Amino acid sequence: MSRDLQDVDLAEVKPLVEREETISGLLQEFDVQEQDIETLHGSVHVTVCGTPKGNRPVILTYHDIGMNHKTCYNPLFNSEDMQEITQHFAVCHVDAPGQQDGAASFPVGYMYPSMDQLAEMIPGILQQFGLKSVIGMGTGAGAYILTRFALNHPEMVEGLVLINVNPCAEGWMDWAATKISGWTQALPDMVVSHLFGKEEMQNNIEVVHTYRHHIINDMNPSNLHLFINSYNSRRDLEIERPLPGTNAVTLQCPALLVVGDNSPAVDAVVECNSKLDPTKTTLLKMADCGGLPQISQPAKLAEAFKYFVQGMGYMPSASMTRLMRSRTASGSSVTSLEGNRSRSHTSEGTRSRSHTSEGTRSRSHTDTRLEITPNSGSSGDNSGLKSMEVSC
């Protein structure tokens, strides 16, 4: 009887992990191909899951500081709701130099790549695997890197999902440069405050403890410090909202900006949204969610990702998820500040899209399922922004 009760308790707390267990040890492993790829700016560890399918892009992920692809994305890509997507797309996970499991320390005097150089490594990775285009998914530092990559190589990026993206040069560690000595001890606290909001650190103690444990025991501290310094030294992305008759620097592809409403990155993500083309950008603010929505709410993020790729013309016949059925039945809604946005960008350019032969997706049907409704109270500069708020 006691054993049965214990099993029930374990089921209830999923996807949270137990206090003394490492994250990597609990996550299901994919059948993968792993390689260290030599690029213009050094070696980088890459993990490819699945086989690229025809002319379709692959999903390329890039993690945040204090993480690698396993701790940042395995809970999402191992979730049941993501399986339908991974049946249609291969996945390419990139670990920033020295951040993968078991990474050796860099030699003394090693110059860690800048954020711009980390972005410049990606074309070499794609060439190595014969990949022509990607749908990027980045978190924090990884979101910045993928945005820089998309700005420099728009022809290689069909879409971006950016979690906790900060387009500004000001780093979260600026204050620490002159005030903190003995960075080895301070590093876990600084990374945790970057990943989690104050409310999460009070209410989700076990999750925060697990990631702190991972940072202390699984990450190479000297390599992590170099990656953090690189992120802290990033320059402003210098993107701006395009206006008629101007040649503004902005993303050319559809973008989904994701942030939890309790995330420390809320203000930065909202600012990034204000600088992008409103006809190609969606801001998804997840209610009752913290700094890592792909960890705490993988089903909801998988659902949003599914509709994002459908908006790009892929997976037109994808099934309605259990989450969407539940939410539709309950009558809760997703709101938009502009209603049904223009989808004209999906047909821009001369790029051939063989996937359109799968069928033409009904846009109105999808919008109805998402229950997107205009907000007549929007005004001023915000009238052009598209946003969604998902109750958790």
Residue pairs with C-beta under 8 A, 6 or more apart in sequence:
15 75
15 79
15 295
15 296
15 298
16 204
16 206
16 207
16 210
17 23
17 26
17 206
17 207
17 210
18 26
18 206
19 206
19 209
19 210
20 213
21 210
22 210
22 213
22 214
22 217
22 218
23 70
23 71
23 74
23 210
23 211
23 214
23 218
24 70
24 71
24 74
24 101
24 214
24 218
27 70
27 74
27 75
27 78
28 74
28 78
30 47
30 49
30 77
30 78
30 91
31 49
32 47
32 48
32 49
33 47
33 48
33 49
34 45
34 46
34 47
34 48
35 45
35 46
35 48
35 128
36 43
36 44
36 45
36 46
37 43
37 44
37 45
37 46
37 124
37 125
37 128
38 124
39 120
39 121
39 124
39 125
40 117
40 120
40 121
40 124
41 113
41 117
41 118
41 120
41 121
42 97
42 113
42 121
43 97
44 94
44 95
44 96
44 97
44 121
44 125
45 94
45 95
45 97
45 99
45 100
45 103
46 92
46 93
46 94
46 95
46 125
46 128
46 129
47 69
47 92
47 93
47 95
48 58
48 90
48 91
48 92
48 93
48 129
49 77
49 86
49 90
49 91
49 92
49 93
50 86
50 89
50 90
50 91
51 90
52 58
52 90
52 129
52 130
52 131
53 88
53 89
53 90
54 354
54 355
55 132
55 352
55 353
55 354
55 355
56 88
56 89
56 314
56 355
57 89
57 131
57 132
57 133
57 134
57 135
57 158
57 159
58 89
58 90
58 91
58 92
58 131
58 133
58 134
58 135
59 85
59 86
59 89
59 90
59 91
59 92
59 134
59 135
59 136
59 137
60 91
60 92
60 93
60 94
60 122
60 126
60 134
60 135
60 136
60 137
60 146
61 69
61 72
61 73
61 91
61 92
61 93
61 94
61 136
61 137
61 138
61 142
62 94
62 96
62 136
62 137
62 138
62 139
62 141
62 142
62 143
62 145
62 146
63 69
63 71
63 72
63 73
63 94
63 95
63 96
63 99
63 138
63 139
63 140
63 141
63 142
64 72
64 139
64 140
64 141
64 142
64 143
64 164
64 194
64 195
65 140
65 141
65 191
65 194
65 224
65 227
65 228
65 231
66 191
66 192
66 194
66 195
66 211
66 214
66 215
66 219
66 224
66 228
67 99
67 139
67 195
68 95
68 96
68 99
68 100
68 101
68 219
69 93
69 94
69 95
69 100
70 101
71 211
71 214
71 218
72 139
72 142
72 292
72 294
73 93
73 137
73 294
75 294
75 295
75 298
76 82
76 294
76 295
76 298
76 301
76 302
77 86
77 91
79 298
79 299
79 302
80 299
81 298
81 299
81 302
81 303
81 321
81 322
81 323
82 298
82 302
82 305
84 306
84 315
84 318
84 319
85 302
85 305
85 306
85 309
85 315
85 318
88 314
88 315
89 135
89 309
89 314
92 125
92 129
92 131
92 134
94 122
94 125
94 142
96 118
96 141
96 142
96 145
96 227
97 106
97 112
97 113
97 118
97 223
97 227
98 104
98 105
98 106
98 112
98 220
98 223
98 224
98 226
98 227
99 219
99 220
99 223
99 224
99 227
101 218
103 220
103 223
104 220
105 220
105 222
105 223
106 112
106 222
106 223
106 226
110 226
112 226
112 227
112 229
112 230
113 121
113 230
114 230
114 233
114 234
115 141
115 144
115 145
115 148
115 230
115 231
115 233
115 234
115 235
116 148
116 235
118 145
118 230
119 145
119 146
119 148
119 149
119 152
120 149
120 152
122 145
122 146
122 149
122 153
122 156
123 149
123 153
123 156
125 131
126 132
126 134
126 156
132 156
133 155
133 156
133 157
133 158
134 156
134 157
134 158
135 157
135 158
135 159
135 160
135 161
135 309
135 312
136 146
136 149
136 150
136 157
136 159
136 160
136 161
136 162
137 146
137 160
137 161
137 163
137 305
138 144
138 145
138 146
138 147
138 160
138 161
138 162
138 163
138 165
139 163
139 164
139 292
139 294
140 163
140 164
140 165
140 166
140 194
140 195
140 231
140 265
141 227
141 231
143 162
143 163
143 164
143 165
143 166
144 165
144 166
144 167
144 231
144 234
144 237
146 157
146 160
146 162
147 160
147 162
147 165
147 167
147 237
147 239
147 251
148 237
149 156
149 157
150 156
150 157
150 160
150 251
150 252
150 253
151 237
151 239
151 249
151 251
154 251
154 252
154 253
155 351
157 252
157 253
158 253
158 254
158 312
159 253
159 254
159 255
159 256
159 308
159 309
159 312
160 251
160 253
160 254
160 255
160 256
161 255
161 256
161 258
161 305
161 308
162 255
162 256
162 257
162 258
162 269
162 272
163 258
163 259
163 293
163 294
164 258
164 259
164 263
164 265
164 268
164 269
164 291
165 257
165 265
165 268
165 269
165 272
166 265
166 268
166 269
166 272
167 236
167 237
167 239
167 268
167 271
167 272
167 275
168 236
168 237
168 268
168 271
169 234
169 235
169 236
171 231
171 232
171 233
171 234
172 190
172 193
172 194
172 232
172 264
173 190
173 228
173 232
174 232
176 183
176 186
176 190
177 232
180 186
180 190
183 225
184 221
184 225
187 215
187 221
187 224
187 225
187 228
188 212
188 215
188 216
190 228
191 215
191 224
191 228
192 201
192 208
192 211
192 212
192 215
193 201
193 264
194 264
194 291
195 211
195 291
195 292
196 204
196 208
196 211
196 264
196 290
196 291
196 292
197 260
197 262
197 263
197 264
197 290
197 291
198 264
199 262
199 290
200 207
200 208
200 262
200 290
200 291
201 208
204 290
204 296
207 295
207 296
215 224
238 249
239 248
239 249
239 250
239 251
239 272
239 275
239 276
240 248
240 249
240 250
240 275
241 248
241 250
241 274
241 275
241 276
241 277
241 278
242 248
242 250
242 277
250 275
250 276
250 277
251 276
251 277
251 280
251 281
252 280
253 280
254 280
254 281
254 282
254 308
254 311
254 312
254 345
254 346
255 276
255 280
255 281
255 282
256 281
256 282
256 284
256 304
256 305
256 308
257 269
257 272
257 273
257 276
257 281
257 282
257 283
257 284
258 269
258 284
258 286
258 293
258 301
258 304
259 265
259 266
259 269
259 270
259 283
259 284
259 285
259 286
259 293
260 266
260 285
260 286
260 289
260 290
260 291
260 292
260 293
260 296
260 297
261 285
261 286
261 287
261 288
261 289
261 389
262 288
262 289
262 290
262 291
263 269
263 289
263 290
263 291
263 293
264 291
265 291
266 285
269 283
270 283
273 281
273 283
273 385
273 387
274 381
274 385
278 338
278 341
278 384
278 385
278 386
279 341
279 342
279 344
279 345
280 345
281 385
281 386
282 308
282 341
282 386
282 387
282 388
283 385
283 386
283 387
283 388
284 304
284 387
284 388
284 389
284 390
285 387
285 388
285 389
285 390
286 293
286 297
286 300
286 301
286 389
286 390
286 392
287 389
287 390
287 391
287 392
288 391
288 392
289 296
289 297
289 300
289 392
290 296
293 300
293 301
294 301
297 392
299 321
299 322
299 323
300 323
300 390
300 392
302 321
303 321
303 323
303 324
304 388
304 390
306 315
306 318
306 321
307 366
307 370
309 315
310 316
310 318
310 361
310 366
311 343
311 346
311 366
312 346
313 346
313 353
313 355
313 356
313 361
314 355
314 358
315 358
316 358
316 359
316 360
316 361
317 358
317 359
320 369
324 369
327 391
328 369
328 371
332 371
332 391
333 371
333 373
334 370
334 371
334 372
334 388
334 389
334 390
335 372
335 373
335 375
335 387
335 388
335 389
336 372
336 373
336 374
336 375
336 386
336 387
336 388
337 374
337 375
337 378
337 382
337 383
337 385
337 386
337 387
338 374
338 378
338 383
338 384
338 385
338 386
339 372
339 373
339 374
340 363
340 364
340 367
340 372
341 386
343 363
370 388
372 388
378 385
